[in-house]
Amino acid sequence: MLLLAAAGLLAISRYYPAEVADVRARLAGPLDQVTSLVRAPLDPLRALAGRLGDQWDMEGELNRLRAENEELKGWQWRAQELERQLADLSRLTRVVAEPGLRFVTCRVRVRGLRPFSQSVLVNAGAREGIVTGMPVVNGAGLLGAVYEVGHVASRVRFLNDAASRVTVRIGRGGALAVAAGRSSPVLEITELERRFDIAAGDEVLTAGEEGGVPEGLKVGTVVKTSRGLAIRPAADPDRAEFVSVLLQKAPLQPGQSTAAAADFAEPSDHLGQSAPDLLPARDPPVLREER
């Protein structure tokens, strides 16, 4: 019936548009009052429906927050478990105390001028307990090692010297390799056991050698060059002014007694003759410290 009435009104408005418009204008006021009266009782129902919708949304948000809270409780439990394990490991590491490293701090006095040689002369020698093979460091990391010792002076070979070799571990996997100097700003990676385990940006640390360089000293970082992967040293030898020589026990040679190990590195003739001229008596004394 409503569809037929609507079709009839459309037909009448087509043929009598002025009369239909006049009737619509007259009925607009009374019909608006009627709709207002009908809508008034429905307003509370509409507000109740809105509140029910909001309550439904709040219920969903509350369920989501409860799920997140349960997940956070799980992470909290994992964190507490990891903290307990870390405390256990910390107690285990205190079972055997790590011995401290003694060192001598000295000044760089003369830099080597020979071709392909990256070395310096420092004002500390056998008088301070230095022997050949002892590592030399500064605040940035490993610089090199002592290779000639005099009574009051020693010669230090830097990592980038053509004759320098140091065993290192690269990256988290600890790939064992040898860092070789090539008289260039970077070190060549040789004798690498697992090349697929390293990438640019990996940290390089010393692997440790008996009677020589200890384990864990920072050497540098792996970088990519035109010739492949190489190691950029962390310590810049050109800016080294004060260095520290790590004092360690001299390695025993085959057939050498413990008493003779103290005289493992005798002052060389060259350094013994030139050291008094290079290091006058007014130089400040070498500092002895313990780390």
PATIFI-827766 format. One record per residue (C-alpha): residue number from 0; residue in one letter; x, y, z. Coordinates in steps of 0.1 Angstrom, whole numbers, m for minus. Each point is the difference from the previous one (the first is absolute). Example, Ala and Ser with C-alpha at 12.3 -4.5 7.8 and 13.67 -1.06 7.14 Angstrom:
! residues 2
i: 0 aa: a xx: 123 yy: m45 zz: 78
i: 1 aa: s xx: 14 yy: 34 zz: m7
END
This chain:
! residues 291
i: 0 aa: m xx: 0 yy: 0 zz: 0
i: 1 aa: l xx: 28 yy: 24 zz: 8
i: 2 aa: l xx: 17 yy: m8 zz: m33
i: 3 aa: l xx: m32 yy: 7 zz: m19
i: 4 aa: a xx: m6 yy: 32 zz: 19
i: 5 aa: a xx: 36 yy: 12 zz: m8
i: 6 aa: a xx: m4 yy: m9 zz: m37
i: 7 aa: g xx: m33 yy: 20 zz: 0
i: 8 aa: l xx: 15 yy: 30 zz: 16
i: 9 aa: l xx: 29 yy: 0 zz: m25
i: 10 aa: a xx: m25 yy: m2 zz: m29
i: 11 aa: i xx: m22 yy: 28 zz: 15
i: 12 aa: s xx: 31 yy: 22 zz: 6
i: 13 aa: r xx: 11 yy: m4 zz: m36
i: 14 aa: y xx: m33 yy: 12 zz: m14
i: 15 aa: y xx: m9 yy: 25 zz: 28
i: 16 aa: p xx: 34 yy: 12 zz: 14
i: 17 aa: a xx: m13 yy: 34 zz: 13
i: 18 aa: e xx: m29 yy: m15 zz: 20
i: 19 aa: v xx: 22 yy: m28 zz: 14
i: 20 aa: a xx: 26 yy: 26 zz: 11
i: 21 aa: d xx: m27 yy: 21 zz: 17
i: 22 aa: v xx: m13 yy: m31 zz: 19
i: 23 aa: r xx: 35 yy: m9 zz: 11
i: 24 aa: a xx: 7 yy: 34 zz: 14
i: 25 aa: r xx: m33 yy: m1 zz: 19
i: 26 aa: l xx: 6 yy: m34 zz: 15
i: 27 aa: a xx: 37 yy: 6 zz: 10
i: 28 aa: g xx: m8 yy: 18 zz: 32
i: 29 aa: p xx: m26 yy: m25 zz: 14
i: 30 aa: l xx: 21 yy: m30 zz: m11
i: 31 aa: d xx: 31 yy: 14 zz: 18
i: 32 aa: q xx: m20 yy: 3 zz: 32
i: 33 aa: v xx: m12 yy: m35 zz: m3
i: 34 aa: t xx: 35 yy: m14 zz: m6
i: 35 aa: s xx: 13 yy: 19 zz: 30
i: 36 aa: l xx: m27 yy: m15 zz: 22
i: 37 aa: v xx: 8 yy: m35 zz: m13
i: 38 aa: r xx: 38 yy: 5 zz: 4
i: 39 aa: a xx: m1 yy: 13 zz: 36
i: 40 aa: p xx: m7 yy: m34 zz: 16
i: 41 aa: l xx: 27 yy: m15 zz: m22
i: 42 aa: d xx: 28 yy: 23 zz: 11
i: 43 aa: p xx: 7 yy: m19 zz: 33
i: 44 aa: l xx: 1 yy: m32 zz: m20
i: 45 aa: r xx: 25 yy: 16 zz: m25
i: 46 aa: a xx: 22 yy: 11 zz: 29
i: 47 aa: l xx: m2 yy: m34 zz: 16
i: 48 aa: a xx: 11 yy: m16 zz: m33
i: 49 aa: g xx: 29 yy: 24 zz: m1
i: 50 aa: r xx: 11 yy: m9 zz: 35
i: 51 aa: l xx: m3 yy: m37 zz: m8
i: 52 aa: g xx: 22 yy: 5 zz: m30
i: 53 aa: d xx: 26 yy: 19 zz: 21
i: 54 aa: q xx: m2 yy: m27 zz: 26
i: 55 aa: w xx: 7 yy: m26 zz: m27
i: 56 aa: d xx: 30 yy: 19 zz: m12
i: 57 aa: m xx: 13 yy: 4 zz: 35
i: 58 aa: e xx: m4 yy: m37 zz: 6
i: 59 aa: g xx: 21 yy: m7 zz: m31
i: 60 aa: e xx: 27 yy: 25 zz: 11
i: 61 aa: l xx: 0 yy: m16 zz: 35
i: 62 aa: n xx: 5 yy: m34 zz: m14
i: 63 aa: r xx: 29 yy: 13 zz: m21
i: 64 aa: l xx: 16 yy: 16 zz: 30
i: 65 aa: r xx: m4 yy: m32 zz: 20
i: 66 aa: a xx: 17 yy: m20 zz: m28
i: 67 aa: e xx: 29 yy: 26 zz: 0
i: 68 aa: n xx: 3 yy: m2 zz: 37
i: 69 aa: e xx: 3 yy: m38 zz: m1
i: 70 aa: e xx: 27 yy: 3 zz: m26
i: 71 aa: l xx: 19 yy: 26 zz: 20
i: 72 aa: k xx: m2 yy: m23 zz: 30
i: 73 aa: g xx: 15 yy: m27 zz: m21
i: 74 aa: w xx: 29 yy: 23 zz: m10
i: 75 aa: q xx: 4 yy: 11 zz: 36
i: 76 aa: w xx: 4 yy: m37 zz: 10
i: 77 aa: r xx: 26 yy: m5 zz: m28
i: 78 aa: a xx: 19 yy: 31 zz: 11
i: 79 aa: q xx: 0 yy: m12 zz: 36
i: 80 aa: e xx: 13 yy: m34 zz: m11
i: 81 aa: l xx: 27 yy: 16 zz: m21
i: 82 aa: e xx: 10 yy: 22 zz: 29
i: 83 aa: r xx: 2 yy: m30 zz: 23
i: 84 aa: q xx: 22 yy: m18 zz: m26
i: 85 aa: l xx: 22 yy: 30 zz: m4
i: 86 aa: a xx: 4 yy: 2 zz: 38
i: 87 aa: d xx: 10 yy: m37 zz: 0
i: 88 aa: l xx: 26 yy: 6 zz: m27
i: 89 aa: s xx: 13 yy: 30 zz: 18
i: 90 aa: r xx: 6 yy: m21 zz: 31
i: 91 aa: l xx: 17 yy: m26 zz: m21
i: 92 aa: t xx: 24 yy: 26 zz: m16
i: 93 aa: r xx: 11 yy: 11 zz: 35
i: 94 aa: v xx: 12 yy: m35 zz: 8
i: 95 aa: v xx: 34 yy: 6 zz: m16
i: 96 aa: a xx: 12 yy: 36 zz: 0
i: 97 aa: e xx: 13 yy: 14 zz: m33
i: 98 aa: p xx: 36 yy: 12 zz: 6
i: 99 aa: g xx: 6 yy: 37 zz: m8
i: 100 aa: l xx: 24 yy: 11 zz: m27
i: 101 aa: r xx: 30 yy: 21 zz: 10
i: 102 aa: f xx: 12 yy: 26 zz: m25
i: 103 aa: v xx: 26 yy: 27 zz: m5
i: 104 aa: t xx: m11 yy: 33 zz: m16
i: 105 aa: c xx: 27 yy: 17 zz: m21
i: 106 aa: r xx: 4 yy: 27 zz: m26
i: 107 aa: v xx: 6 yy: m5 zz: m37
i: 108 aa: r xx: 34 yy: 17 zz: m7
i: 109 aa: v xx: 11 yy: m9 zz: m36
i: 110 aa: r xx: m20 yy: m13 zz: m29
i: 111 aa: g xx: 16 yy: m24 zz: m26
i: 112 aa: l xx: 9 yy: 14 zz: m34
i: 113 aa: r xx: 9 yy: m32 zz: m18
i: 114 aa: p xx: m22 yy: m9 zz: m30
i: 115 aa: f xx: m29 yy: m24 zz: 7
i: 116 aa: s xx: 8 yy: 3 zz: 37
i: 117 aa: q xx: m26 yy: 11 zz: 25
i: 118 aa: s xx: 18 yy: 2 zz: 34
i: 119 aa: v xx: 9 yy: 24 zz: 27
i: 120 aa: l xx: 25 yy: 3 zz: 29
i: 121 aa: v xx: m14 yy: 4 zz: 35
i: 122 aa: n xx: 18 yy: 11 zz: 32
i: 123 aa: a xx: m3 yy: m33 zz: 19
i: 124 aa: g xx: 21 yy: m31 zz: m2
i: 125 aa: a xx: 14 yy: m29 zz: 19
i: 126 aa: r xx: 5 yy: 22 zz: 30
i: 127 aa: e xx: m38 yy: 1 zz: 3
i: 128 aa: g xx: m4 yy: m37 zz: m5
i: 129 aa: i xx: m9 yy: 1 zz: m37
i: 130 aa: v xx: 9 yy: m29 zz: m23
i: 131 aa: t xx: m6 yy: m8 zz: m36
i: 132 aa: g xx: m35 yy: m11 zz: m10
i: 133 aa: m xx: m19 yy: 21 zz: 26
i: 134 aa: p xx: m31 yy: 17 zz: m14
i: 135 aa: v xx: m3 yy: 37 zz: m3
i: 136 aa: v xx: m34 yy: 18 zz: 4
i: 137 aa: n xx: m16 yy: 34 zz: 4
i: 138 aa: g xx: m35 yy: 10 zz: 9
i: 139 aa: a xx: m14 yy: m10 zz: m34
i: 140 aa: g xx: 14 yy: m36 zz: m1
i: 141 aa: l xx: 30 yy: m20 zz: m10
i: 142 aa: l xx: 28 yy: 19 zz: m18
i: 143 aa: g xx: 26 yy: m26 zz: m5
i: 144 aa: a xx: 28 yy: m19 zz: 19
i: 145 aa: v xx: 35 yy: 5 zz: 12
i: 146 aa: y xx: 26 yy: m16 zz: m23
i: 147 aa: e xx: 33 yy: 16 zz: 12
i: 148 aa: v xx: 10 yy: 8 zz: 36
i: 149 aa: g xx: 28 yy: 21 zz: 14
i: 150 aa: h xx: 8 yy: 10 zz: 35
i: 151 aa: v xx: m20 yy: 32 zz: 1
i: 152 aa: a xx: m18 yy: m1 zz: m34
i: 153 aa: s xx: m20 yy: m24 zz: m21
i: 154 aa: r xx: m11 yy: m2 zz: m36
i: 155 aa: v xx: m37 yy: m6 zz: m7
i: 156 aa: r xx: m13 yy: m15 zz: m32
i: 157 aa: f xx: m36 yy: 12 zz: m9
i: 158 aa: l xx: m27 yy: m24 zz: m13
i: 159 aa: n xx: 2 yy: 15 zz: m36
i: 160 aa: d xx: 37 yy: m7 zz: m3
i: 161 aa: a xx: 9 yy: m24 zz: m28
i: 162 aa: a xx: 15 yy: m25 zz: 25
i: 163 aa: s xx: m29 yy: 1 zz: 25
i: 164 aa: r xx: m22 yy: m30 zz: 6
i: 165 aa: v xx: m26 yy: m5 zz: 27
i: 166 aa: t xx: m26 yy: m28 zz: 5
i: 167 aa: v xx: m35 yy: 14 zz: 3
i: 168 aa: r xx: m36 yy: m11 zz: 4
i: 169 aa: i xx: m26 yy: 17 zz: m22
i: 170 aa: g xx: m37 yy: 5 zz: 6
i: 171 aa: r xx: m25 yy: m17 zz: 24
i: 172 aa: g xx: 10 yy: m34 zz: m15
i: 173 aa: g xx: 36 yy: 5 zz: 11
i: 174 aa: a xx: 15 yy: m10 zz: m34
i: 175 aa: l xx: 37 yy: m5 zz: 5
i: 176 aa: a xx: 24 yy: 19 zz: m24
i: 177 aa: v xx: 33 yy: 18 zz: m2
i: 178 aa: a xx: 1 yy: 38 zz: m5
i: 179 aa: a xx: 30 yy: 9 zz: m21
i: 180 aa: g xx: 15 yy: 34 zz: m5
i: 181 aa: r xx: 6 yy: 13 zz: m35
i: 182 aa: s xx: 14 yy: 35 zz: 7
i: 183 aa: s xx: m35 yy: 14 zz: m8
i: 184 aa: p xx: m28 yy: 14 zz: 22
i: 185 aa: v xx: m18 yy: m34 zz: 1
i: 186 aa: l xx: 11 yy: m35 zz: 10
i: 187 aa: e xx: m3 yy: m30 zz: m23
i: 188 aa: i xx: m21 yy: m30 zz: 12
i: 189 aa: t xx: 20 yy: m32 zz: m6
i: 190 aa: e xx: m4 yy: m37 zz: 11
i: 191 aa: l xx: m37 yy: 6 zz: 7
i: 192 aa: e xx: m16 yy: m33 zz: 10
i: 193 aa: r xx: m37 yy: 10 zz: m8
i: 194 aa: r xx: m2 yy: 28 zz: m25
i: 195 aa: f xx: m38 yy: m2 zz: m2
i: 196 aa: d xx: m3 yy: 9 zz: 37
i: 197 aa: i xx: 13 yy: 35 zz: m4
i: 198 aa: a xx: m14 yy: 32 zz: m14
i: 199 aa: a xx: 7 yy: 37 zz: m1
i: 200 aa: g xx: m6 yy: 16 zz: 34
i: 201 aa: d xx: 11 yy: m30 zz: 21
i: 202 aa: e xx: 22 yy: 7 zz: 30
i: 203 aa: v xx: 35 yy: m15 zz: 0
i: 204 aa: l xx: 17 yy: m10 zz: 33
i: 205 aa: t xx: 33 yy: m18 zz: 7
i: 206 aa: a xx: m3 yy: m38 zz: 4
i: 207 aa: g xx: 29 yy: m2 zz: 25
i: 208 aa: e xx: 35 yy: m14 zz: m4
i: 209 aa: e xx: 19 yy: m18 zz: 27
i: 210 aa: g xx: 26 yy: 24 zz: 14
i: 211 aa: g xx: m10 yy: 27 zz: m24
i: 212 aa: v xx: m32 yy: 20 zz: m8
i: 213 aa: p xx: m28 yy: m8 zz: 25
i: 214 aa: e xx: m35 yy: m9 zz: m11
i: 215 aa: g xx: m27 yy: 26 zz: m3
i: 216 aa: l xx: 19 yy: 31 zz: m10
i: 217 aa: k xx: m18 yy: 21 zz: m26
i: 218 aa: v xx: 17 yy: 0 zz: m34
i: 219 aa: g xx: m25 yy: 17 zz: m23
i: 220 aa: t xx: m30 yy: m5 zz: m22
i: 221 aa: v xx: m6 yy: m19 zz: m33
i: 222 aa: v xx: m4 yy: 24 zz: m30
i: 223 aa: k xx: m6 yy: m6 zz: m37
i: 224 aa: t xx: 27 yy: 11 zz: m24
i: 225 aa: s xx: 5 yy: m3 zz: m37
i: 226 aa: r xx: 21 yy: m32 zz: 7
i: 227 aa: g xx: m26 yy: m16 zz: 23
i: 228 aa: l xx: m4 yy: 0 zz: 37
i: 229 aa: a xx: 27 yy: 15 zz: 22
i: 230 aa: i xx: 5 yy: 13 zz: 36
i: 231 aa: r xx: 2 yy: 36 zz: 9
i: 232 aa: p xx: 20 yy: 4 zz: 32
i: 233 aa: a xx: m18 yy: 17 zz: 29
i: 234 aa: a xx: 32 yy: 18 zz: 12
i: 235 aa: d xx: 16 yy: 26 zz: m23
i: 236 aa: p xx: 38 yy: m4 zz: 1
i: 237 aa: d xx: 6 yy: 35 zz: m15
i: 238 aa: r xx: m17 yy: 16 zz: 31
i: 239 aa: a xx: 16 yy: m22 zz: 26
i: 240 aa: e xx: 20 yy: 22 zz: 25
i: 241 aa: f xx: m3 yy: m20 zz: 32
i: 242 aa: v xx: m3 yy: m38 zz: m1
i: 243 aa: s xx: m2 yy: m27 zz: 26
i: 244 aa: v xx: 21 yy: m32 zz: m1
i: 245 aa: l xx: m18 yy: m30 zz: 16
i: 246 aa: l xx: 24 yy: m17 zz: 23
i: 247 aa: q xx: m2 yy: m38 zz: m2
i: 248 aa: k xx: 23 yy: m29 zz: 7
i: 249 aa: a xx: 25 yy: m7 zz: m27
i: 250 aa: p xx: m6 yy: m33 zz: m19
i: 251 aa: l xx: 24 yy: m28 zz: 9
i: 252 aa: q xx: 22 yy: m11 zz: m29
i: 253 aa: p xx: 7 yy: m36 zz: m6
i: 254 aa: g xx: 26 yy: m11 zz: 26
i: 255 aa: q xx: m2 yy: 33 zz: 19
i: 256 aa: s xx: m5 yy: 0 zz: 38
i: 257 aa: t xx: m24 yy: 22 zz: 19
i: 258 aa: a xx: 28 yy: 20 zz: 14
i: 259 aa: a xx: 14 yy: 7 zz: m34
i: 260 aa: a xx: m34 yy: 12 zz: m13
i: 261 aa: a xx: 6 yy: 33 zz: 18
i: 262 aa: d xx: 29 yy: 7 zz: m24
i: 263 aa: f xx: m21 yy: m11 zz: m31
i: 264 aa: a xx: 5 yy: 33 zz: m18
i: 265 aa: e xx: 34 yy: 15 zz: 4
i: 266 aa: p xx: 5 yy: 36 zz: m13
i: 267 aa: s xx: 11 yy: 0 zz: m36
i: 268 aa: d xx: 33 yy: 17 zz: m9
i: 269 aa: h xx: m18 yy: 25 zz: m22
i: 270 aa: l xx: m24 yy: 12 zz: 27
i: 271 aa: g xx: 26 yy: m2 zz: 27
i: 272 aa: q xx: 22 yy: 24 zz: m18
i: 273 aa: s xx: m27 yy: 25 zz: m12
i: 274 aa: a xx: m23 yy: 0 zz: 30
i: 275 aa: p xx: 21 yy: 23 zz: 22
i: 276 aa: d xx: 1 yy: 26 zz: m28
i: 277 aa: l xx: m37 yy: m2 zz: m6
i: 278 aa: l xx: m11 yy: 0 zz: 36
i: 279 aa: p xx: 19 yy: 25 zz: 21
i: 280 aa: a xx: 1 yy: m3 zz: 38
i: 281 aa: r xx: m25 yy: 29 zz: 5
i: 282 aa: d xx: m29 yy: m20 zz: m15
i: 283 aa: p xx: m28 yy: m7 zz: 25
i: 284 aa: p xx: 0 yy: m35 zz: 15
i: 285 aa: v xx: m22 yy: m26 zz: m16
i: 286 aa: l xx: m33 yy: m6 zz: 19
i: 287 aa: r xx: m8 yy: m34 zz: 14
i: 288 aa: e xx: m36 yy: m9 zz: 6
i: 289 aa: e xx: m23 yy: m30 zz: 2
i: 290 aa: r xx: m33 yy: m5 zz: m17
END
